[in-house]
Amino acid sequence: MGERMRRVDEAVKEVLSEGIGELKDPRIGFVTVTGVRTSADLRHARVFVSVLGSERKRERSLEGLAAAHGVLQARLARQLRMKRTPQLAFEYDPSVERGVRMTQLIDELAGDE
């Protein structure tokens, strides 16, 4: 991945992180944008998110984000002034959950000693 695409991904991540926090949809819980992968032609962006809570909260949050994609795309268009505004697709990122689980396992092992 080139430096330009890394900068685009980071800019999109920053704008979306701020925008998601301002959404009023009650379905959207505590969501953190963990990464963005924008296609080279800037037509699509996969937005990876972590959701705090149960699987049900995760599903509802992803539904809320999918419903709000137009609002978030408009925000991207306004703030980044890109030639094309990518079509957003939100995906759950389990890496944070795995990290928490690993920390719990390490703490359990350390507690045994």
N, C-alpha and C positions, 0 to 999 in steps of 0.2 A: 504494500500500500504506500502510495506516495505521500509526501509531506502535505501537499494541498488537500488530499482527501482526509488526512488526519485532522487538519484544521477545520474542514467542513464538518466532519463528524463531531468534533468537540464543540463547535459553535451551535450546531443543531441540538446537541445534548444540553448545553447551557440554557438555551431558549426554552426547550421543552421542560426542563426541570423547573424552571420558574413558572411557566405556563400551567403545568399540571397542578402545582401548589395553589394556584388561583382559581381552579375550576370549582364550581358549586355543586356538581353532581354528587348526591349522597352515596351513590354506589362506589365511588372512588375513595379508597381508604388511604393508608399511609404508603405512598408509592415513591420509590426512588429509581431514577433513570440510571442504570448501570453502564449503558453503552449504546452506541449508535453505529450502524453500518450502512453507509449510503452507497448506492450503486454508482459506477463511474459516470454514467450519463445523467446523474442527479434526478432520475425519475422515481426512484423508490428508496425508502429508508426503513430499515428494520430497527426498531427501538426496543432495547432490552430493558425490562423493568423488574424490580424486586418489590414484593408486596408483603408488608408485615401483617401477620394474622393467619387464619385458617385457610384451607383450600377454597372454601365457599367465598371468603372475602377476596381471595385472589381472582376467582372467576368473575365475581361482580365488578371488581376494579378493572379487569381487562375489558369487560363489556362496556363499562363507563368510558374507558379510554377510547375504545373503538367508536363509540357514539360521538365523542368529542373531537375526533380526528380533524374534522373540518375547521373547527375553531383553532386548533393547534397549528394546522397548516397555514391558516390566515395569519396567525401570529408570526410564524416563521417567515412568511412572505414579507410582512411589514418590517420585521427587525433585521433580517439578513439581506434583503434585496438581492436574492440570487436570480440567475437567469431562469432557472426552473425551481419550483418548490416541490420537493419530493412527496410522493404519496406515502403516508405513514402506515406502518404495520407494527402493532405492539405484540411483543412476545415475552413470556415469563422467563426470567433468568434465575435458575436455581442455585447459582454459585454462592450467593450470600447465605442461603439456607444451609448449604453444604458446609460452609465455613463455620457457621454457628454450631452445627452438629459436631464438626471436628473439634472445636474448642471444648464442647461439653465432654466428648470422649477423653480428651487429654486431661481435663480437670478431674474426671472420674478416676483415670489411671493414676494421676498424681496424688489423689486423695487416698488411694489404697496403700501408698508407701509410707 
